[in-house]
Amino acid sequence: EDLVLYMFGTPGQRRFDFMWEILAEGMLGFVVLLDSVRPETFREARSILDTFRAYAPVPYVVGANKQDLEDAWTPEDLRIALRIPQEIKVLPCVATDQESVKQVLLELLYSILELMDE
């Protein structure tokens, strides 16, 4: 069976939140991409994560972006700071590296397929 992945990006800023509910219709999962070097964005990222979780109880993963930078928070430190449950994957990521992004997307797909098999 062929598997087709449709991805829709949405700006993370609150001024675009009117789009979020529309884009969330029918979603099977989502990725929240965190800026691991900007702790001042963590509170808003947590709020965005909670908002999307409220739209649909679907699998999601968190990408800890900019892991190639020296001052990046580790995925585990981000998990603690954002109170992300252990069962949710917080994955190291470098958004400019194709293989890194591929791993994040594959983990999301695995989570979706696992849920569909239940």
MDTraj code that builds the backbone (N, CA, C; nanometers):
import mdtraj as md
import numpy as np

residues = "GLU ASP LEU VAL LEU TYR MET PHE GLY THR PRO GLY GLN ARG ARG PHE ASP PHE MET TRP GLU ILE LEU ALA GLU GLY MET LEU GLY PHE VAL VAL LEU LEU ASP SER VAL ARG PRO GLU THR PHE ARG GLU ALA ARG SER ILE LEU ASP THR PHE ARG ALA TYR ALA PRO VAL PRO TYR VAL VAL GLY ALA ASN LYS GLN ASP LEU GLU ASP ALA TRP THR PRO GLU ASP LEU ARG ILE ALA LEU ARG ILE PRO GLN GLU ILE LYS VAL LEU PRO CYS VAL ALA THR ASP GLN GLU SER VAL LYS GLN VAL LEU LEU GLU LEU LEU TYR SER ILE LEU GLU LEU MET ASP GLU".split()
xyz = np.array([
    [0.0840, -0.1182, 0.0000],
    [0.0000, 0.0000, 0.0000],
    [0.0886, 0.1246, 0.0000],
    [0.0535, 0.2198, -0.0810],
    [0.1294, 0.3446, -0.0844],
    [0.0921, 0.4314, 0.0345],
    [0.1900, 0.4993, 0.0839],
    [0.1686, 0.5922, 0.1944],
    [0.2079, 0.7309, 0.1457],
    [0.1163, 0.8238, 0.1590],
    [0.1414, 0.9609, 0.1162],
    [0.1389, 1.0502, 0.2392],
    [0.2387, 1.1335, 0.2513],
    [0.2489, 1.2252, 0.3644],
    [0.2222, 1.3670, 0.3149],
    [0.1202, 1.4281, 0.3717],
    [0.0916, 1.5687, 0.3436],
    [0.1331, 1.6486, 0.4652],
    [0.2122, 1.7511, 0.4416],
    [0.2584, 1.8343, 0.5524],
    [0.2147, 1.9780, 0.5284],
    [0.1676, 2.0395, 0.6362],
    [0.1286, 2.1791, 0.6314],
    [0.2043, 2.2510, 0.7410],
    [0.2788, 2.3512, 0.7041],
    [0.3494, 2.4310, 0.8028],
    [0.2632, 2.5478, 0.8449],
    [0.2732, 2.5814, 0.9700],
    [0.1989, 2.6967, 1.0193],
    [0.2927, 2.7830, 1.1020],
    [0.2857, 2.9123, 1.0854],
    [0.3704, 2.9992, 1.1674],
    [0.3394, 2.9795, 1.3155],
    [0.4423, 2.9820, 1.3967],
    [0.4243, 2.9597, 1.5389],
    [0.3780, 3.0810, 1.6176],
    [0.3850, 3.1967, 1.5582],
    [0.3472, 3.3159, 1.6329],
    [0.1964, 3.3193, 1.6572],
    [0.1575, 3.3692, 1.7724],
    [0.0164, 3.3759, 1.8114],
    [-0.0692, 3.4550, 1.7130],
    [-0.0114, 3.5503, 1.6435],
    [-0.0936, 3.6299, 1.5522],
    [-0.1470, 3.5461, 1.4357],
    [-0.0935, 3.4254, 1.4186],
    [-0.1417, 3.3356, 1.3138],
    [-0.2299, 3.2242, 1.3683],
    [-0.2672, 3.2313, 1.4949],
    [-0.3397, 3.1190, 1.5547],
    [-0.4782, 3.0967, 1.4950],
    [-0.5315, 3.1955, 1.4233],
    [-0.6613, 3.1759, 1.3580],
    [-0.6544, 3.0648, 1.2525],
    [-0.5362, 3.0347, 1.2008],
    [-0.5181, 2.9294, 1.1003],
    [-0.5092, 2.7902, 1.1616],
    [-0.4699, 2.7831, 1.2867],
    [-0.4335, 2.6548, 1.3452],
    [-0.5475, 2.5541, 1.3460],
    [-0.6639, 2.5962, 1.3890],
    [-0.7756, 2.5022, 1.3985],
    [-0.8151, 2.4489, 1.2607],
    [-0.8111, 2.5338, 1.1616],
    [-0.8438, 2.4912, 1.0250],
    [-0.7431, 2.3872, 0.9774],
    [-0.6158, 2.4129, 0.9988],
    [-0.5122, 2.3193, 0.9557],
    [-0.5150, 2.1894, 1.0358],
    [-0.5681, 2.1945, 1.1570],
    [-0.5716, 2.0759, 1.2422],
    [-0.6825, 1.9784, 1.2037],
    [-0.7789, 2.0231, 1.1241],
    [-0.8887, 1.9351, 1.0845],
    [-0.8348, 1.8151, 1.0076],
    [-0.8631, 1.6965, 1.0579],
    [-0.8226, 1.5740, 0.9910],
    [-0.6771, 1.5360, 1.0082],
    [-0.6028, 1.6098, 1.0884],
    [-0.4612, 1.5759, 1.1038],
    [-0.4470, 1.4431, 1.1787],
    [-0.3465, 1.3672, 1.1399],
    [-0.3178, 1.2393, 1.2041],
    [-0.2032, 1.2508, 1.3031],
    [-0.1312, 1.3621, 1.2996],
    [-0.0192, 1.3832, 1.3897],
    [0.0427, 1.5190, 1.3620],
    [0.1349, 1.5581, 1.4493],
    [0.2017, 1.6865, 1.4282],
    [0.3398, 1.6869, 1.4910],
    [0.4210, 1.7801, 1.4434],
    [0.5561, 1.8027, 1.4942],
    [0.5608, 1.9438, 1.5497],
    [0.6146, 1.9579, 1.6694],
    [0.6450, 2.0901, 1.7240],
    [0.7965, 2.1038, 1.7195],
    [0.8434, 2.2047, 1.6502],
    [0.9866, 2.2278, 1.6355],
    [1.0281, 2.3395, 1.7301],
    [1.1161, 2.3062, 1.8232],
    [1.1628, 2.4024, 1.9232],
    [1.2968, 2.4615, 1.8828],
    [1.3169, 2.5862, 1.9147],
    [1.4464, 2.6506, 1.8976],
    [1.5253, 2.6253, 2.0257],
    [1.6166, 2.5307, 2.0207],
    [1.6881, 2.4851, 2.1404],
    [1.7841, 2.5868, 2.1998],
    [1.8081, 2.6955, 2.1296],
    [1.9010, 2.7961, 2.1817],
    [1.8300, 2.9227, 2.2290],
    [1.6971, 2.9235, 2.2235],
    [1.6227, 3.0437, 2.2635],
    [1.5207, 3.0099, 2.3712],
    [1.5644, 3.0010, 2.4963],
    [1.4725, 2.9654, 2.6042],
    [1.3564, 3.0629, 2.6201],
    [1.3718, 3.1853, 2.5707],
    [1.2616, 3.2812, 2.5808],
    [1.1422, 3.2391, 2.4944],
    [1.1611, 3.1420, 2.4056],
    [1.0508, 3.0940, 2.3213],
    [0.9821, 2.9702, 2.3786],
    [1.0361, 2.9138, 2.4853],
    [0.9846, 2.7861, 2.5367],
    [0.8412, 2.7973, 2.5876],
    [0.8094, 2.9060, 2.6554],
    [0.6737, 2.9205, 2.7099],
    [0.5702, 2.9224, 2.5970],
    [0.5987, 2.9986, 2.4932],
    [0.5046, 3.0035, 2.3810],
    [0.4986, 2.8686, 2.3090],
    [0.6121, 2.8008, 2.2979],
    [0.6126, 2.6685, 2.2348],
    [0.5244, 2.5716, 2.3128],
    [0.5318, 2.5788, 2.4450],
    [0.4474, 2.4919, 2.5273],
    [0.2997, 2.5245, 2.5057],
    [0.2682, 2.6502, 2.4951],
    [0.1309, 2.6925, 2.4709],
    [0.0808, 2.6420, 2.3354],
    [0.1647, 2.6501, 2.2349],
    [0.1288, 2.6004, 2.1015],
    [0.1076, 2.4496, 2.1059],
    [0.1951, 2.3800, 2.1748],
    [0.1813, 2.2352, 2.1885],
    [0.0480, 2.2002, 2.2543],
    [0.0148, 2.2688, 2.3617],
    [-0.1127, 2.2439, 2.4309],
    [-0.2325, 2.2744, 2.3414],
    [-0.2222, 2.3799, 2.2632],
    [-0.3315, 2.4164, 2.1730],
    [-0.3565, 2.3067, 2.0705],
    [-0.2506, 2.2579, 2.0073],
    [-0.2686, 2.1529, 1.9072],
    [-0.3144, 2.0220, 1.9703],
    [-0.2697, 1.9935, 2.0895],
    [-0.3175, 1.8728, 2.1583],
    [-0.4669, 1.8828, 2.1852],
    [-0.5155, 2.0025, 2.2103],
    [-0.6584, 2.0210, 2.2363],
    [-0.7412, 2.0054, 2.1082],
    [-0.6845, 2.0369, 1.9936],
    [-0.7575, 2.0227, 1.8675],
    [-0.7859, 1.8768, 1.8347],
    [-0.6907, 1.7891, 1.8611],
    [-0.7084, 1.6481, 1.8272],
    [-0.6123, 1.5634, 1.9100],
    [-0.6622, 1.4529, 1.9653],
    [-0.5756, 1.3628, 2.0422],
    [-0.4975, 1.2710, 1.9477],
    [-0.3983, 1.3260, 1.8827],
    [-0.3202, 1.2519, 1.7831],
    [-0.1744, 1.2446, 1.8280],
    [-0.0990, 1.1515, 1.7712],
    [0.0436, 1.1436, 1.8049],
    [0.1175, 1.2713, 1.7639],
    [0.2216, 1.2988, 1.8382],
    [0.3080, 1.4111, 1.8018],
    [0.4482, 1.3842, 1.8523],
    [0.5433, 1.4515, 1.7925],
    [0.6820, 1.4473, 1.8373],
    [0.7307, 1.5908, 1.8484],
    [0.8353, 1.6075, 1.9252],
    [0.8961, 1.7390, 1.9434],
    [1.0367, 1.7331, 1.8851],
    [1.0663, 1.8252, 1.7953],
    [1.2002, 1.8355, 1.7391],
    [1.2782, 1.9432, 1.8124],
    [1.3895, 1.9036, 1.8712],
    [1.4768, 1.9979, 1.9419],
    [1.5777, 2.0510, 1.8402],
    [1.5421, 2.1599, 1.7743],
    [1.6207, 2.2124, 1.6634],
    [1.7483, 2.2832, 1.7110],
    [1.8405, 2.2963, 1.6168],
    [1.9690, 2.3646, 1.6364],
    [2.0618, 2.2891, 1.7310],
    [2.0527, 2.1574, 1.7290],
    [2.1377, 2.0760, 1.8148],
    [2.2842, 2.0797, 1.7726],
    [2.3120, 2.1394, 1.6600],
    [2.4499, 2.1550, 1.6145],
    [2.5190, 2.2752, 1.6785],
    [2.4440, 2.3552, 1.7520],
    [2.5021, 2.4739, 1.8151],
    [2.5442, 2.4434, 1.9581],
    [2.6539, 2.5042, 1.9981],
    [2.7142, 2.4757, 2.1279],
    [2.6219, 2.5048, 2.2458],
    [2.5425, 2.6100, 2.2377],
    [2.4594, 2.6485, 2.3515],
    [2.3178, 2.5909, 2.3459],
    [2.2969, 2.4913, 2.2607],
    [2.1643, 2.4292, 2.2498],
    [2.1319, 2.3482, 2.3749],
    [2.0080, 2.3597, 2.4205],
    [1.9601, 2.2761, 2.5297],
    [1.9472, 2.1335, 2.4768],
    [1.9774, 2.0363, 2.5599],
    [1.9637, 1.8970, 2.5183],
    [1.8156, 1.8612, 2.5099],
    [1.7817, 1.7586, 2.4315],
    [1.6421, 1.7149, 2.4270],
    [1.5864, 1.6819, 2.5660],
    [1.6662, 1.6211, 2.6507],
    [1.6161, 1.5861, 2.7845],
    [1.5930, 1.7105, 2.8702],
    [1.6812, 1.8091, 2.8600],
    [1.6594, 1.9342, 2.9334],
    [1.5346, 2.0066, 2.8830],
    [1.5115, 2.0007, 2.7524],
    [1.3899, 2.0603, 2.6961],
    [1.2653, 1.9879, 2.7464],
    [1.2738, 1.8558, 2.7544],
    [1.1616, 1.7772, 2.8066],
    [1.1240, 1.8252, 2.9469],
    [1.2234, 1.8436, 3.0297],
    [1.1996, 1.8876, 3.1677],
    [1.1444, 2.0301, 3.1691],
    [1.2074, 2.1192, 3.0947],
    [1.1667, 2.2604, 3.0952],
    [1.0238, 2.2796, 3.0451],
    [0.9837, 2.2005, 2.9479],
    [0.8504, 2.2159, 2.8888],
    [0.7496, 2.1147, 2.9443],
    [0.7920, 2.0366, 3.0426],
    [0.7034, 1.9369, 3.1057],
    [0.6418, 1.8427, 3.0017],
    [0.7261, 1.7888, 2.9167],
    [0.6803, 1.6966, 2.8131],
    [0.6865, 1.5551, 2.8698],
    [0.5765, 1.4810, 2.8636],
    [0.5735, 1.3459, 2.9205],
    [0.6780, 1.2533, 2.8575],
    [0.7222, 1.1551, 2.9345],
    [0.8249, 1.0613, 2.8886],
    [0.7841, 0.9842, 2.7635],
    [0.6544, 0.9581, 2.7481],
    [0.6113, 0.8787, 2.6320],
    [0.6154, 0.9572, 2.5004],
    [0.6365, 1.0875, 2.5094],
    [0.6476, 1.1708, 2.3890],
    [0.7947, 1.1831, 2.3514],
    [0.8250, 1.1607, 2.2260],
    [0.9642, 1.1676, 2.1816],
    [1.0067, 1.3125, 2.1608],
    [1.1175, 1.3475, 2.2249],
    [1.1832, 1.4767, 2.2028],
    [1.3137, 1.4426, 2.1317],
    [1.3213, 1.4781, 2.0056],
    [1.4280, 1.4305, 1.9191],
    [1.5257, 1.5409, 1.8826],
    [1.6555, 1.5097, 1.8851],
    [1.7527, 1.6085, 1.8399],
    [1.7322, 1.6345, 1.6911],
    [1.7508, 1.7582, 1.6515],
    [1.7237, 1.7944, 1.5123],
    [1.8107, 1.9124, 1.4708],
    [1.8462, 1.9118, 1.3449],
    [1.9089, 2.0268, 1.2799],
    [1.8271, 2.0473, 1.1526],
    [1.7454, 2.1494, 1.1502],
    [1.6472, 2.1672, 1.0429],
    [1.7097, 2.1830, 0.9046],
    [1.8364, 2.2172, 0.8984],
    [1.9031, 2.2321, 0.7690],
    [1.9684, 2.1022, 0.7221],
    [1.9572, 1.9966, 0.8023],
    [2.0164, 1.8672, 0.7688],
    [1.9055, 1.7690, 0.7306],
    [1.9050, 1.7265, 0.6063],
    [1.7980, 1.6419, 0.5540],
    [1.7810, 1.5136, 0.6352],
    [1.8882, 1.4482, 0.6704],
    [1.8800, 1.3225, 0.7453],
    [1.8189, 1.3444, 0.8834],
    [1.8546, 1.4529, 0.9466],
    [1.8009, 1.4857, 1.0783],
    [1.6496, 1.5071, 1.0717],
    [1.6055, 1.5826, 0.9733],
    [1.4625, 1.6092, 0.9554],
    [1.3893, 1.4799, 0.9216],
    [1.4499, 1.3988, 0.8387],
    [1.3908, 1.2694, 0.8014],
    [1.3654, 1.1837, 0.9250],
    [1.4593, 1.1811, 1.0182],
    [1.4422, 1.1013, 1.1398],
    [1.3242, 1.1501, 1.2231],
    [1.3087, 1.2808, 1.2346],
    [1.1951, 1.3362, 1.3098],
    [1.0638, 1.2946, 1.2437],
    [1.0559, 1.3087, 1.1119],
    [0.9327, 1.2738, 1.0405],
    [0.9043, 1.1243, 1.0463],
    [1.0078, 1.0423, 1.0360],
    [0.9876, 0.8973, 1.0469],
    [0.9342, 0.8590, 1.1841],
    [0.9858, 0.9207, 1.2886],
    [0.9359, 0.8903, 1.4234],
    [0.7887, 0.9267, 1.4362],
    [0.7487, 1.0383, 1.3772],
    [0.6073, 1.0744, 1.3785],
    [0.5257, 0.9703, 1.3025],
    [0.5716, 0.9313, 1.1846],
    [0.4996, 0.8305, 1.1064],
    [0.4887, 0.6986, 1.1812],
    [0.5963, 0.6555, 1.2460],
    [0.5914, 0.5316, 1.3248],
    [0.4855, 0.5422, 1.4339],
    [0.4785, 0.6564, 1.4993],
    [0.3793, 0.6762, 1.6060],
    [0.2371, 0.6702, 1.5503],
    [0.2162, 0.7297, 1.4347],
    [0.0835, 0.7281, 1.3718],
    [0.0459, 0.5860, 1.3314],
    [0.1387, 0.5155, 1.2657],
    [0.1105, 0.3788, 1.2214],
    [0.0857, 0.2858, 1.3393],
    [0.1599, 0.3047, 1.4464],
    [0.1399, 0.2235, 1.5671],
    [-0.0011, 0.2433, 1.6217],
    [-0.0471, 0.3657, 1.6251],
    [-0.1820, 0.3952, 1.6731],
    [-0.2876, 0.3347, 1.5808],
    [-0.2632, 0.3384, 1.4518],
    [-0.3591, 0.2834, 1.3554],
    [-0.3690, 0.1314, 1.3647],
    [-0.2615, 0.0662, 1.4080],
    [-0.2605, -0.0798, 1.4210],
    [-0.3317, -0.1286, 1.5457],
    [-0.3600, -0.0381, 1.6390],
    [-0.4237, -0.0794, 1.7651],
    [-0.5696, -0.1112, 1.7456],
])
top = md.Topology()
chain = top.add_chain()
for i, resn in enumerate(residues, 1):
    res = top.add_residue(resn, chain, resSeq=i)
    for name in ("N", "CA", "C"):
        top.add_atom(name, md.element.get_by_symbol(name[0]), res)
traj = md.Trajectory(xyz[None], top)
